Every structure is written in C-alpha cells, then in structure tokens.
C-alpha cells in the first residue's frame, strides 16, 4: 500500500519518461505498482528479443567500441564505467553509455567519439521508419547527455534500411542500417523535456496516484499493460459507438463531446456513412441485415470454388538470400475446394525447412488452384502476396496474375450485404464465423491468429527441439485449415439466410 504522504520522487529513465508522456498514471504504476501489469506475453517478448538482436548487430558498425556491462540495477557503476571509457581516447565508441541529470537516468545505445571532443548520439530501433515516440526517446537522451556536460555534434536514430538486400552470406552492417539525422530537431525540444520531467517528478512525489480516466492514451503509442486494472470496475455498453466501422477521428471526438457512449445513444440526425447507419439500425432493432443483392453476389462464382488462405512471416534481419528487412514471406497455404455438388477436398502446404519458401510455395499453390474455378479469399491480403510473388518469381508471373484475376473477396461481400449485431463492428472471419456458424470458432485452437502464427513459425525455424517444431507445425496446419473451412461454412450460412 502506497502511503498517502509526499515522498522523494524516484528517478526517471528514458522508458519511464516515455510512459509519463503517454499517461502519468501509467508512470505512477510503473514506479510503485509494477505487479499490476502482469506477465509479459510471448509476442511482446519476441519484440524485445528482436530489439536486442538488432541493437547488438548495430554495435558492430563501430569496431573497438566498449560495452558498459553494468545493468540498470547498478546505474552508478555504469556511470563510472562510462566516464572511464570516455576518458580513454583510444575508445572510438561506447555502447549503453550511462548518464544521470536532474533525476533522469539515460543509457545511450551508441555514443561515437568525434575528433575534437564532441560525440554522436545514436539510438537504435528495430524498425524501418522513425515514429514520434522515437523522437521523444532521442530528445530526452539528448537533454540528459548535454545536461551532464557532453557536447553532442549529431543526434540520430538508426533504423534498418528497407532497400538493403541480403546476399545470403553475411550482413553488410554499413548498408543494412540507415541513420536518420535529427540534429536540427531534438535540441529545440529541450525546454519541453525539462518541463515534462519536472511535471513527472512532481506527480511522483505526491501522496497518491493521479486521477486519470481511461481513454485514447491507453493505446497510443503503446497498449498500456495496466489497462485491465484501470478498467476493472467499469461497465461498458454492449455496443459502444466505436463499433461504427471506419469512424473518422473528428466524428469520434464529436460523439465524445456529446457524452455518447453507446450506438443506441448516437443522435438520429448524426451524420453516418451508409455502412455505419446499417450497423446502427441493426443494433437498435436487434436483428440482422440481409441485403437485397446478397443472393446474386453469392451466386457470382464458378465451380469448383477454391477457398484460399495464406500465412506469412517477416523478420527484422533478412534470413534468406535476396530478401530485405521485414519483408513479408509466405510460408503456408490452405485450399478447401468445393465442387458444384458440394463435395469438399482439402489441399495444404507448409514449408517445414529453413529456406526461402517462395518458389515451392508458388509452385504448389499454382498446382492446387489449377486454371478453373473462383478463388474465394477473405480480404485482399492474398492478392498482395500473389503480386509480391509475381515480382520475385517472374517465371510464374503470368500464372499468378491469372489466379489473381479469379479472386473473389468474401469479406467484401459480407461487408456489402450482411450484418449482425453480434459482429460488434468487425468483419473479421474470427468475429463473423461464430455468429453465422454457431459452435465453430478459433477459441480452442493452439494457434488463434495470424501474428501468433508468424511468431510460432519463426520459433519453429529456430528451435533445435524436433518435438516442439512438429507441435508448432501441427498447430499451424490446423489454424490455416480452419481459415479456409470457415469460408466454406460462412458461404453456406449466407446462402441459407437468403433461401
């Protein structure tokens, strides 16, 4: 229990500073009630691991650099080691250099010595682009380092270079990374940083947590790990107005200003799109919407109907020759083939070896789909992958283009012609399926969504444990197979709705 008295504010770090920018209550919990955030999930841990891997590789751009090994629990030792390294003119760069200024601790990813005395400050990000939160990260570091007496010549963010193509042998670290020089921007942010730091310290020194209601800040720039705690006693409407599809930020703000919480409370004269109005009508009536054009749209197929789904993955550091950082690579497909008589056949493919899967993927999917029949997909994602494959594999470009011409988007059909209040504003197959096909869902599958499938596939590539690898592969086959069987069942359910 935190006592209701003022206390000395704990020291900030750059991560705590960023949390404070997002929400003072988030920062409070990070400092005093970390146990409320729960365990880090596997997906988040994978992101952290990737960041460490990319960060370590970035240091190889500076041979002879010194790593400050003391961890964040021993900041004073880290500062002392940093000063020792800075005093040695033979040290060209320092990694995890540590500083303290006005109650803020900072560890710089890379600090490069410049002839004449100044330093270059480099923050490494395992991404392709610079985000606003990255700029704030660099700005607080610049403020701390200059406040600690350093002269900074250049301050920038090092990202991966989207144009870099891996030769399959070794990374060219000078070309793999791209430096975004923000030297003209971050020094001018110093006053705001100082103001923010003071406000955070004042808040943390208070005797109780700040009273902040959940809102948009809970998800921007990151999902807050304390959200479930902050909303534990809140009652949410069954159909919040956020269920209105593609609601513009301005209209969202207007509804908030009108203190509207649910779709039922949206004023009758409030301007909505046709789809939003349809959703609102279904919620108010409690009934589904069956559009007059649904039957004709469903009939616009040629048998055999192929139901196709792709699974893809991407890694920060390119794994195969000819690939780029974060390039999307397809590794699995499923195809449920339905004849005019209603019979089903299931084809599937999963790359089980650690090699570029694209050639075998293309060859097998071309063979399975043949040259006849509608190719039912759910969203246009498969079309994007087909186009990427055609560019990468010119030999198969005509066949892949012919497949694309046969594609028929079931998600678009649902969006245009059908809605049920239990969709809750989403047309995702995972929302649509259990509503239209009761008893069929993804809840009991070992793999339940695409990002998890991608992460697990990478785990299977990395693990030496054959049993674990086989377990993952079986889960992936079941998941992808359900995606395509789901399309078959959704089509059948929609046909019954207009029968």
Residue pairs with C-beta under 8 A, 6 or more apart in sequence:
2 32
2 33
2 207
2 208
2 209
3 207
4 207
4 208
5 207
6 205
6 206
6 207
7 205
7 207
8 205
9 103
9 200
9 201
9 202
9 204
9 205
10 31
10 204
11 100
11 103
11 104
11 105
12 20
12 103
12 104
12 105
12 197
12 200
12 201
13 72
13 104
13 105
13 106
13 107
14 104
14 105
14 106
14 107
14 137
14 140
14 141
14 144
16 27
16 30
16 31
16 200
17 104
17 136
17 140
17 193
17 196
17 197
17 200
18 133
18 136
18 137
18 140
19 26
19 27
19 30
20 26
20 27
20 196
20 199
20 200
20 203
21 136
21 196
22 217
22 220
22 221
22 222
22 224
23 212
23 217
23 218
23 224
24 199
24 200
24 203
24 210
24 212
25 209
25 210
25 212
25 226
25 230
26 224
26 226
27 200
27 203
27 204
28 203
28 204
28 209
28 210
29 36
29 37
29 209
29 226
29 229
30 37
31 204
32 209
36 226
36 229
37 225
37 226
37 229
38 225
38 228
40 48
42 455
43 451
43 452
43 455
46 455
46 458
47 126
50 126
50 315
50 316
51 125
51 126
53 126
53 316
53 317
54 124
54 125
54 126
54 160
54 316
54 317
55 109
55 124
55 126
57 171
57 173
57 176
57 317
58 109
58 110
58 122
58 124
58 158
58 173
58 177
59 65
59 67
59 93
59 95
59 110
60 173
61 110
61 173
61 174
61 177
62 92
62 93
62 95
62 110
62 112
63 92
64 90
64 91
64 92
64 93
65 91
65 92
65 93
65 94
65 95
65 110
66 85
66 91
66 93
66 94
66 95
67 95
67 96
68 78
68 81
68 82
68 85
68 94
68 95
68 96
68 97
68 98
68 107
69 81
69 96
70 77
70 78
70 81
70 98
71 78
72 78
72 105
72 107
75 98
75 100
75 105
78 96
78 98
78 107
79 98
79 99
79 100
81 98
82 94
82 97
82 98
82 99
85 91
85 94
85 97
86 94
86 97
89 113
91 113
92 112
92 113
93 110
93 111
93 112
93 113
94 108
94 110
94 111
94 113
95 109
95 110
95 111
96 107
96 108
96 109
97 107
97 108
97 111
98 105
98 106
98 107
99 105
99 106
99 107
99 108
99 144
99 145
99 148
99 150
100 106
100 144
100 148
101 143
101 144
101 145
101 147
101 148
102 147
102 194
102 197
103 197
103 201
104 140
104 143
104 144
104 197
105 144
106 140
106 141
106 144
106 145
108 121
108 122
108 123
108 141
108 145
109 122
109 123
109 124
109 158
110 121
110 122
110 123
110 124
110 158
111 119
111 120
111 121
111 122
111 145
112 119
112 120
112 122
113 119
114 120
114 153
114 154
117 151
118 150
118 151
118 152
118 153
119 145
119 150
119 151
119 152
119 153
120 152
120 153
120 154
120 155
120 156
121 138
121 141
121 142
121 145
121 152
121 154
121 155
121 156
122 155
122 156
122 157
122 158
122 179
123 134
123 137
123 138
123 141
123 156
123 157
123 158
124 157
124 158
124 177
125 134
125 157
125 158
125 159
126 160
126 316
127 134
127 159
127 160
128 159
128 160
128 161
128 162
128 325
128 326
129 159
130 157
130 159
130 180
130 182
131 221
132 221
133 221
133 222
134 157
135 157
135 182
135 185
135 186
135 189
136 189
138 155
138 156
138 157
138 182
138 186
139 185
139 186
139 189
139 190
139 192
139 193
140 193
140 197
141 155
142 152
142 155
142 186
142 187
142 189
142 190
143 189
143 190
143 193
143 194
143 197
145 152
146 152
146 187
146 190
152 183
152 187
153 183
154 181
154 183
155 181
155 182
155 183
155 186
155 187
156 179
156 180
156 181
156 182
156 183
157 179
157 180
157 182
158 177
158 178
158 179
158 180
159 177
159 178
159 180
160 176
160 177
160 178
160 316
160 317
160 325
160 326
161 175
161 176
161 177
161 178
161 325
162 178
162 324
162 325
162 326
163 324
164 172
164 175
164 176
164 318
164 324
164 325
165 318
165 322
165 323
165 324
166 318
166 319
166 320
166 321
166 322
166 323
166 324
167 321
168 320
168 321
168 322
171 317
176 317
176 325
203 210
214 227
214 230
214 231
214 234
217 224
218 224
218 227
218 230
219 227
224 230
237 261
237 262
237 263
237 264
238 262
239 262
239 263
239 264
239 283
239 421
239 424
240 261
240 262
240 263
241 247
241 252
241 255
241 260
241 261
241 262
241 263
241 265
241 266
242 252
242 425
243 263
243 279
243 283
243 424
243 425
243 426
244 263
244 266
244 272
244 276
244 279
244 280
244 425
245 273
245 275
245 276
245 279
245 415
245 425
245 427
246 273
246 275
246 276
247 276
251 270
251 271
255 266
255 270
258 267
260 266
260 267
263 279
263 280
263 283
263 284
264 283
264 284
266 272
266 280
272 280
275 415
278 289
278 419
279 419
279 425
281 289
282 288
282 289
282 419
282 420
282 421
283 421
286 421
287 421
288 418
288 419
288 420
288 421
288 497
289 418
289 419
289 420
290 417
290 418
290 497
290 498
291 416
291 417
291 418
293 416
293 417
294 413
294 417
294 418
294 494
294 497
294 498
295 498
297 413
297 416
297 417
298 413
298 491
298 494
298 495
298 498
300 408
301 374
301 376
301 408
302 372
302 373
302 374
303 338
303 339
303 340
303 373
303 374
304 337
304 338
304 339
304 340
304 372
304 373
305 337
305 338
305 373
305 374
305 376
305 491
306 335
306 336
306 337
306 368
306 369
306 373
306 374
306 375
306 376
307 335
307 336
307 337
307 338
307 376
307 484
307 485
307 487
307 488
308 333
308 334
308 335
308 365
308 369
308 375
308 376
308 377
308 382
308 407
308 484
309 333
309 334
309 377
309 378
309 382
309 480
309 483
309 484
309 487
310 330
310 332
310 333
310 381
310 382
310 385
311 330
311 331
311 332
311 333
311 450
311 453
311 454
311 457
311 476
311 479
311 480
312 328
312 329
312 330
312 331
312 385
312 450
312 454
313 328
313 329
313 331
313 453
313 454
313 455
313 457
313 458
314 326
314 327
314 328
314 329
314 454
315 326
315 458
316 325
316 326
317 325
318 324
318 325
318 327
319 354
319 461
320 329
320 355
320 356
321 356
322 356
322 392
323 329
323 356
328 385
328 388
329 356
329 357
329 358
330 357
330 358
330 361
330 385
330 389
331 350
331 351
331 357
331 361
331 457
332 348
332 349
332 350
332 351
332 453
332 457
332 476
332 477
332 480
333 348
333 349
333 361
333 364
333 365
333 368
333 480
334 346
334 347
334 348
334 477
334 480
334 481
334 483
334 484
335 346
335 347
335 348
335 365
335 368
335 369
335 484
336 344
336 345
336 346
336 481
336 484
336 485
336 487
336 488
337 344
337 345
337 346
337 347
337 368
337 373
338 344
338 488
339 345
344 488
346 481
346 484
346 485
347 368
348 477
348 480
348 481
349 360
349 361
349 364
349 365
349 368
350 473
350 476
350 477
350 480
351 357
351 360
351 361
352 473
354 461
358 389
358 392
358 393
359 393
361 389
362 389
362 393
362 396
362 400
363 396
365 403
366 396
366 399
366 400
366 403
369 375
369 403
369 406
371 402
373 406
374 406
374 408
375 403
375 406
375 407
375 408
376 407
376 408
376 410
376 487
376 491
377 383
377 407
377 408
377 409
377 410
378 409
378 410
378 411
378 429
378 483
378 486
378 487
379 409
379 411
379 412
380 407
380 409
382 407
383 404
383 407
386 400
386 401
386 403
386 404
386 407
387 400
387 404
389 396
389 400
390 396
390 397
390 400
390 401
391 397
393 400
410 487
410 490
410 491
411 427
411 429
413 494
414 427
414 432
414 490
414 494
415 427
417 494
418 494
418 497
420 435
420 436
422 435
423 431
423 432
423 435
424 431
426 432
429 483
429 486
429 487
429 490
430 441
430 442
430 448
430 449
432 490
433 440
433 441
433 442
433 486
433 489
433 490
434 440
434 441
436 489
436 490
436 493
436 494
437 486
437 489
437 490
437 493
440 486
440 489
442 448
442 449
442 479
442 482
445 475
445 478
445 479
445 482
446 471
446 474
446 475
446 478
446 479
447 453
447 456
447 475
447 476
447 478
447 479
448 479
453 476
453 479
453 480
456 472
456 475
456 476
457 472
457 476
459 468
459 472
460 468
460 469
460 472
460 473
460 476
463 469
